[in-house]
Amino acid sequence: MATRLILIRHGQTAWNLEKRYCGFVDIGLNEQGINQAKCLSTRLAAFGIQKVYSSDRVRAIQTAQIALNDCCLEKNPDLREIHFGVFEGLTYKEIMRKYPEIYIKWVENPYSVVIPEGEDLRDFKTRVINAFTDIASLNPDKTVAVFSHGGVISIFVNDILKTNDFWDKIPHSTSVTVVEYERGQAKISAFNDTSHLWVK
């Protein structure tokens, strides 16, 4: 039997809708995000989840509690989104007006630049990979739900695939990505699955 990690990006927030950068800032779900989390409930029930972890940010916690009916979860701050430093709370257009040079570099190659007052993407990768490695090792042969953020899932998926496509691997709100471990090797059996959002 394999260890399965069910990775879920949190539901939509007002800042997502407004295209504002949100990393460490603690913001809750908007009405659409709440509805997305409700749609997720039936999808997750099919997995037989035995353990639940979440980022300690309220948007992830809310998504877990709605989708899994006030489940008992373990909060892990290492599952937080990357800290966006001076970009936090700003829209793309606002960042281009205030920090055009650094923003262009960030968009073109996020691995090559550190946002002022923010977190180095390499340090972010280290804490995220360590968090997922610990979760997998602590839950052998179990199915575990992990509620976190777009950047967190992207950096983990890229590590498994041995790629650096950070922007291309950011999943949609309340999407499901499944990672299975066999003999210590991780493989992705589903990525960015949002089929539950279209069920009527």
Summary of the structure (lengths in Angstrom):
residues: 200
radius of gyration: 16.3
end to end distance: 33.2
largest distance: 52.5
contacts: 658
relative contact order: 0.22
helix: 44%
strand: 20%
